[in-house]
Amino acid sequence: MRKSRMSQDLPTITRTEELALFCEAAKSAPYVTVDTEFLRERTYWSKLCLIQLAIPAAADPEGDDEAPPVADAVLVDPLAEGLSLEPLYDLFRNENVVKVFHAARQDLEIFFHDAQIFPTPLFDTQVAAMVCGFGEQVGYETLVRKIARANLDKSSRFTDWSRRPLSDAQKAYALADVTHLRVIYEFLAAELTKTGRDAWLAEELAVLTDPETYITRPDEAWLKVRTRTNSPRFLAILRELARFREAYAQERDIPRSRVFKDDAMVELASTKPLTEADLGRSRLLLREARKGEIANGILAAVKAGIEAKDLPQPKGEEPGRPGNPALSDLLRVLLKAKADAAGVAPKLIASAADLDAIATGERNLPALQGWRAEVFGRDALRLTAGEIALSAQGGSVRVVPAR
């Protein structure tokens, strides 16, 4: 078997032909590991700065000494002039090669926004690790240490990836994010096959490859703003302010916070400014938002909220469905017991909000469907119906028939 050809000078691809050569070699591999480095501090959409790719060393063609050498791990510079990512996207479309990421959501958002594409088939080692009992949202460094038996140098983690040239330290850090990932993927894939939980992972990844996961609609932006006030009129103004901010930020590709921050939005929904003079009295509004386009947008949004007829329902409340804190607490105990027995992170099965919703009678929840229903959901419904009870025996909790 030919030895790995990974270059000692940390190969960086800057030309489309070079990327095509690597991606063609990758099509013969069972999988390719992928990671990205990006910036989002100054933009609404993530700015892609670097792509890391690796294939198994054994995927190098054998017996063809005249073929140009192809490194088994490379960096791709998407900022290089004239570089097209189409060879990579063509590899993403190839269903014979598994695309392996760790914590893929932000990476996938970048590719979806850039080319409306999702890598298929997909494997996310963070999700797989949760399914395999490594805890909630386990970090890459932890998996490298526990599975690959290696340590990472994280000193380049927060560097500016848009600046060129990249240092050798940056390149080494970036490549480590895909080279160790090969060992992690092979271990977790084997564990999933051994435990018969491949279908569990597939259910989770379906969410990651759903376009709805990455579409933020201005009309729905208010739902992500935290507030203690549930007055319908207040929420109507908040909704209009959030709608304006989201649309403005998307159109100009600037962070939401550059328009105005959440705390300023809550203040504006409370004080209901009607003139620029009113905006000038705000404690939290940025100076540049007190005049011009942003100021006009704020005043129009406040006016629309004050005049709105379709007042939003307070978040987390549904008429006629009071909460049941005691039942929520019992469901939490059941979830912990079931998650421990299955060796799965509790958060992967259900969130605290899910448990509260089940306690109020909500049934259209992921926690009650698919593999989650087998592990937890069915007994959760039996508990809410009074068909079963929980019994503490020693250091464990058992499900027993209700008497």
HUNOR-V799552 format. One line per field, one symbol per residue. ss: DSSP state (@ for helix, = for strand, . for the rest). psi: psi as a letter, one per 40 degrees, with the letter a starting at -180 (. if undefined). burial: b if it has 16 or more other ideal C-beta (glycine too) atoms within 10 Angstrom, else e. A space follows every 50 residues. Layout:
BEGIN
ss: ???
psi: ???
burial: ???
END
This chain:
BEGIN
ss: ...........==..@@@@@@@@@@@....=========.......==== =====.@@@.............====.........@@@@@@@@....=== =...@@@@@@@@@@@......===@@@@@@@........@@@@@@@@@.. .................@@@@@@@@@@@@@@@@@@@@@@@@@@@@..@@@ @@@@@@@@..@@@@...@@@@@@@.......@@@@@@@@@@@@@@@@@@@ @@...@@@@..@@@@@@@@@@....@@@@@......@@@@.@@@@@@@@@ @@@@@@@.................@@@@@@@@@@@@@@@@@@...@@@@. .@@@@@@@@@.....@@@.@@@@@@@@@@@@@@@...======..===== =..
psi: hiihehiefghhheidddddddddddeeidihiiiihiiedeidihhhdi hhiiiideehhiegeeihhhiehiihgeehhehhedddddddeheehhhh ihgeddddddddddefihhiiihhdddddddefeahfhiddddddddefi iihededfiheeiiiiidddddddddedddddddddddddddddefeddd ddddddddehdddehhhddeddeehhiehehddddddddddddddddddd defiideeciiddddddddddgieiddddeehdehideeeiadddddddd ddddddehdghihhhehhhegiigdddddddddddddddddefihddddi iddddddddeehegideeiaddddddddddddddeediihhhhbeihihi ih.
burial: eeeeebeeebbbbeebebbbbbbebbeebebbbbbbbbeeeeebebbbbb bbbbbbbebbeeeeeeeeebbbbbbbbbeeeebebebbbebbebeebbbb bbbbeebbbbbbeeeeebbebbbbbbbbbbbbbbeeebebeebbeebbee ebeeebeeeebeeeebeeebbebbbbbbbbbbbbbebbbebbeeeebeeb beebbeebbeeeebeeebeebbeebebeeeeeebbbbbbbbbbbbbbbbb eeeeebebbbbbebbbbbbebebeeeebbeebeebeeebbeeebbebbbe bbebbeebeeebeeeeeeeeeeebeebbebbbebbebbbeebebbbebbb eeebbbbbbbeeeebbbbebbbbebbbebbebbbeeebebeeeeeebebe eee
END
